[in-house]
């Protein structure tokens, strides 16, 4: 259904856009109907950028995104609109997807105006009520309400219902439950599982390994825009091969284990046991000087409001040095081809496991 072939995204940065920041590099994977693929990685790894390229919210610097046998990287106008009939996205913050001036169900009316202008009002109202019930909501409780009258979970499910009004085949779910409480999360996850059983393909973008393991059949581990490991979820989680995957799994907090400092590491956060000369943590600046996001401020390397720190004269150079280090690592790190370490399990290994006939992952060269 969807196939990414050597997809790369480069951002221009620096004075006069003289520098290049590789956000995503030569990514290859495939999503099949009725399958949930978890795209897992830390913040800044390129997960959301990949999702935006699939949704054509970001351009593709090189490579191809094939949907139903057609490269959608350069679709425009009517062709792009038709593409959105089959591919939709739901994002992390449900509140930002609505205009609070209007009622929440205005998103359904926008779909009617764009794709179903000839459908009668009564037929459309029934169609809306059916999809609202399909996502586990009572139409009487959520329709004709403003966003402040609904919970985050209700708003998120309304966005999924909006996607279901179209003939979608693929849903890009970008951190869609990270802002929801625990009781609501399981409802949304179970809803995705139900949609999967109906044949819908889902790209589940998350930084939470436990959620990726719970919902997906396949997992992709991403770091600095490079796929390091992918395959059947149970194999990636039970037999991780790349050191980064092992580190991620080892970092997951355990419910019945208290936190313990690593041996030989001095605490520097002012907690009990911290050394007398340790540096206190930076204090967030109380007043944000930037109240609105510009297009440039949404860049992966741009400072965010509230992210500045009042930690003395060295704070700004240190932050700049960290960004420069991240950029340098992305520029010099090689994209290592994935090697099949067992059936349906591929990893980027400098020294692949011994096999009778090792095979590279499809499209990884």
PyMOL commands that set and color helices and strands:
alter all, ss='L'
color gray80, all
select helices_A, chain A and resi 15-17+47-54+77-84+94-97+106-115+121-134+139-142+147-149+152-164+182-197+209-215+233-238+243-250+296-298+314-332
alter helices_A, ss='H'
color red, helices_A
select strands_A, chain A and resi 2-13+19-31+36-40+62-67+70-71+87-90+170-174+201-206+218-223+226-232+283-284+309-310+339-342+345-347
alter strands_A, ss='S'
color yellow, strands_A
deselect
rebuild
show_as cartoon
